Amino acid sequence: MITAADIGATAPVIQVRVGPEGVFVEDSGAAGRFCGLGSDIDGFYRRIGDSD
């Protein structure tokens, strides 16, 4: 569980921009800051395969 004390005075900002080709994510280090496994979610994501 993440508490207000964990977040501190500067809350992380995760930007998600959605477009016709996919989604671009900028996490400004938020995932690495709070994920014990050091995940990085920055990048471009697009759907692969059918939309069914």
VMD Tcl script that builds the backbone (N, CA, C; Angstrom):
set m [mol new atoms 156]
animate dup $m
set s [atomselect $m all]
$s set {name element resname resid chain x y z} {
  {N N MET 1 A 0.842 -1.172 0.000}
  {CA C MET 1 A 0.000 0.000 0.000}
  {C C MET 1 A 0.892 1.241 0.000}
  {N N ILE 2 A 0.584 2.184 -0.842}
  {CA C ILE 2 A 1.313 3.448 -0.903}
  {C C ILE 2 A 0.543 4.482 -0.099}
  {N N THR 3 A 1.237 5.186 0.764}
  {CA C THR 3 A 0.606 6.206 1.601}
  {C C THR 3 A 1.008 7.598 1.107}
  {N N ALA 4 A 0.358 8.613 1.661}
  {CA C ALA 4 A 0.701 9.996 1.323}
  {C C ALA 4 A 2.155 10.289 1.678}
  {N N ALA 5 A 2.655 9.691 2.759}
  {CA C ALA 5 A 4.049 9.886 3.152}
  {C C ALA 5 A 5.003 9.310 2.103}
  {N N ASP 6 A 4.635 8.195 1.474}
  {CA C ASP 6 A 5.450 7.603 0.414}
  {C C ASP 6 A 5.529 8.528 -0.799}
  {N N ILE 7 A 4.437 9.162 -1.114}
  {CA C ILE 7 A 4.366 10.032 -2.293}
  {C C ILE 7 A 5.148 11.315 -2.076}
  {N N GLY 8 A 5.031 11.896 -0.893}
  {CA C GLY 8 A 5.754 13.124 -0.580}
  {C C GLY 8 A 5.087 14.350 -1.163}
  {N N ALA 9 A 5.851 15.435 -1.170}
  {CA C ALA 9 A 5.302 16.724 -1.604}
  {C C ALA 9 A 5.072 16.788 -3.107}
  {N N THR 10 A 5.852 16.058 -3.869}
  {CA C THR 10 A 5.692 16.081 -5.327}
  {C C THR 10 A 5.141 14.755 -5.818}
  {N N ALA 11 A 3.873 14.759 -6.105}
  {CA C ALA 11 A 3.215 13.549 -6.611}
  {C C ALA 11 A 3.713 13.250 -8.020}
  {N N PRO 12 A 3.904 11.968 -8.338}
  {CA C PRO 12 A 4.334 11.614 -9.691}
  {C C PRO 12 A 3.216 11.855 -10.699}
  {N N VAL 13 A 3.609 12.147 -11.913}
  {CA C VAL 13 A 2.645 12.384 -12.984}
  {C C VAL 13 A 2.898 11.358 -14.079}
  {N N ILE 14 A 1.851 10.655 -14.459}
  {CA C ILE 14 A 1.940 9.717 -15.568}
  {C C ILE 14 A 1.083 10.275 -16.698}
  {N N GLN 15 A 1.712 10.557 -17.826}
  {CA C GLN 15 A 0.993 11.085 -18.979}
  {C C GLN 15 A 0.701 9.955 -19.952}
  {N N VAL 16 A -0.548 9.891 -20.383}
  {CA C VAL 16 A -0.977 8.897 -21.370}
  {C C VAL 16 A -1.640 9.651 -22.517}
  {N N ARG 17 A -1.026 9.563 -23.697}
  {CA C ARG 17 A -1.585 10.220 -24.879}
  {C C ARG 17 A -2.075 9.143 -25.833}
  {N N VAL 18 A -3.357 9.232 -26.160}
  {CA C VAL 18 A -3.986 8.228 -27.012}
  {C C VAL 18 A -4.189 8.818 -28.407}
  {N N GLY 19 A -3.765 8.062 -29.397}
  {CA C GLY 19 A -3.931 8.478 -30.781}
  {C C GLY 19 A -4.414 7.317 -31.621}
  {N N PRO 20 A -4.621 7.550 -32.898}
  {CA C PRO 20 A -5.154 6.499 -33.777}
  {C C PRO 20 A -4.199 5.313 -33.956}
  {N N GLU 21 A -2.917 5.535 -33.777}
  {CA C GLU 21 A -1.933 4.465 -33.974}
  {C C GLU 21 A -1.627 3.690 -32.692}
  {N N GLY 22 A -1.959 4.262 -31.532}
  {CA C GLY 22 A -1.655 3.601 -30.266}
  {C C GLY 22 A -1.599 4.592 -29.122}
  {N N VAL 23 A -0.858 4.227 -28.087}
  {CA C VAL 23 A -0.791 5.021 -26.865}
  {C C VAL 23 A 0.672 5.277 -26.511}
  {N N PHE 24 A 0.992 6.522 -26.149}
  {CA C PHE 24 A 2.334 6.867 -25.709}
  {C C PHE 24 A 2.273 7.181 -24.224}
  {N N VAL 25 A 3.132 6.534 -23.435}
  {CA C VAL 25 A 3.130 6.690 -21.983}
  {C C VAL 25 A 4.463 7.276 -21.527}
  {N N GLU 26 A 4.385 8.319 -20.698}
  {CA C GLU 26 A 5.550 8.889 -20.026}
  {C C GLU 26 A 5.243 8.858 -18.534}
  {N N ASP 27 A 6.043 8.126 -17.769}
  {CA C ASP 27 A 5.733 8.008 -16.338}
  {C C ASP 27 A 6.627 8.857 -15.438}
  {N N SER 28 A 7.579 9.588 -16.005}
  {CA C SER 28 A 8.450 10.485 -15.241}
  {C C SER 28 A 9.088 9.803 -14.040}
  {N N GLY 29 A 9.392 8.521 -14.177}
  {CA C GLY 29 A 10.038 7.784 -13.104}
  {C C GLY 29 A 9.110 7.234 -12.039}
  {N N ALA 30 A 7.801 7.420 -12.192}
  {CA C ALA 30 A 6.849 6.973 -11.173}
  {C C ALA 30 A 6.870 5.463 -10.986}
  {N N ALA 31 A 6.929 4.714 -12.063}
  {CA C ALA 31 A 6.910 3.253 -11.943}
  {C C ALA 31 A 8.156 2.761 -11.221}
  {N N GLY 32 A 9.311 3.289 -11.583}
  {CA C GLY 32 A 10.545 2.897 -10.927}
  {C C GLY 32 A 10.588 3.304 -9.464}
  {N N ARG 33 A 9.936 4.406 -9.151}
  {CA C ARG 33 A 9.908 4.925 -7.778}
  {C C ARG 33 A 9.065 4.050 -6.858}
  {N N PHE 34 A 7.981 3.500 -7.374}
  {CA C PHE 34 A 7.045 2.769 -6.524}
  {C C PHE 34 A 6.989 1.274 -6.785}
  {N N CYS 35 A 7.597 0.794 -7.858}
  {CA C CYS 35 A 7.563 -0.629 -8.174}
  {C C CYS 35 A 8.806 -1.305 -7.615}
  {N N GLY 36 A 8.614 -2.284 -6.777}
  {CA C GLY 36 A 9.727 -3.005 -6.180}
  {C C GLY 36 A 10.562 -3.778 -7.183}
  {N N LEU 37 A 9.998 -4.037 -8.355}
  {CA C LEU 37 A 10.728 -4.766 -9.392}
  {C C LEU 37 A 11.413 -3.837 -10.389}
  {N N GLY 38 A 11.251 -2.535 -10.197}
  {CA C GLY 38 A 11.900 -1.572 -11.078}
  {C C GLY 38 A 11.305 -1.495 -12.468}
  {N N SER 39 A 10.016 -1.693 -12.585}
  {CA C SER 39 A 9.362 -1.649 -13.896}
  {C C SER 39 A 9.519 -0.283 -14.561}
  {N N ASP 40 A 9.489 -0.286 -15.866}
  {CA C ASP 40 A 9.532 0.930 -16.663}
  {C C ASP 40 A 8.391 0.840 -17.662}
  {N N ILE 41 A 7.462 1.767 -17.587}
  {CA C ILE 41 A 6.306 1.706 -18.488}
  {C C ILE 41 A 6.355 2.764 -19.579}
  {N N ASP 42 A 7.436 3.560 -19.619}
  {CA C ASP 42 A 7.579 4.552 -20.683}
  {C C ASP 42 A 7.582 3.871 -22.040}
  {N N GLY 43 A 6.956 4.515 -22.995}
  {CA C GLY 43 A 7.045 4.005 -24.353}
  {C C GLY 43 A 5.759 4.096 -25.136}
  {N N PHE 44 A 5.810 3.533 -26.327}
  {CA C PHE 44 A 4.675 3.521 -27.243}
  {C C PHE 44 A 4.056 2.133 -27.231}
  {N N TYR 45 A 2.759 2.087 -27.116}
  {CA C TYR 45 A 2.036 0.815 -27.094}
  {C C TYR 45 A 1.005 0.820 -28.211}
  {N N ARG 46 A 0.919 -0.299 -28.903}
  {CA C ARG 46 A -0.102 -0.431 -29.946}
  {C C ARG 46 A -0.729 -1.807 -29.839}
  {N N ARG 47 A -1.947 -1.884 -30.290}
  {CA C ARG 47 A -2.671 -3.155 -30.280}
  {C C ARG 47 A -2.095 -4.075 -31.334}
  {N N ILE 48 A -1.959 -5.337 -30.962}
  {CA C ILE 48 A -1.507 -6.359 -31.892}
  {C C ILE 48 A -2.604 -7.401 -32.018}
  {N N GLY 49 A -2.963 -7.752 -33.216}
  {CA C GLY 49 A -3.988 -8.765 -33.429}
  {C C GLY 49 A -5.366 -8.169 -33.624}
  {N N ASP 50 A -6.355 -9.049 -33.559}
  {CA C ASP 50 A -7.743 -8.635 -33.772}
  {C C ASP 50 A -8.269 -7.837 -32.622}
  {N N SER 51 A -9.275 -7.023 -32.884}
  {CA C SER 51 A -9.905 -6.222 -31.843}
  {C C SER 51 A -11.066 -6.952 -31.201}
  {N N ASP 52 A -11.250 -8.232 -31.519}
  {CA C ASP 52 A -12.380 -9.015 -30.957}
  {C C ASP 52 A -12.170 -9.295 -29.499}
}
mol reanalyze $m
mol bondsrecalc $m
mol representation Tube
mol addrep $m
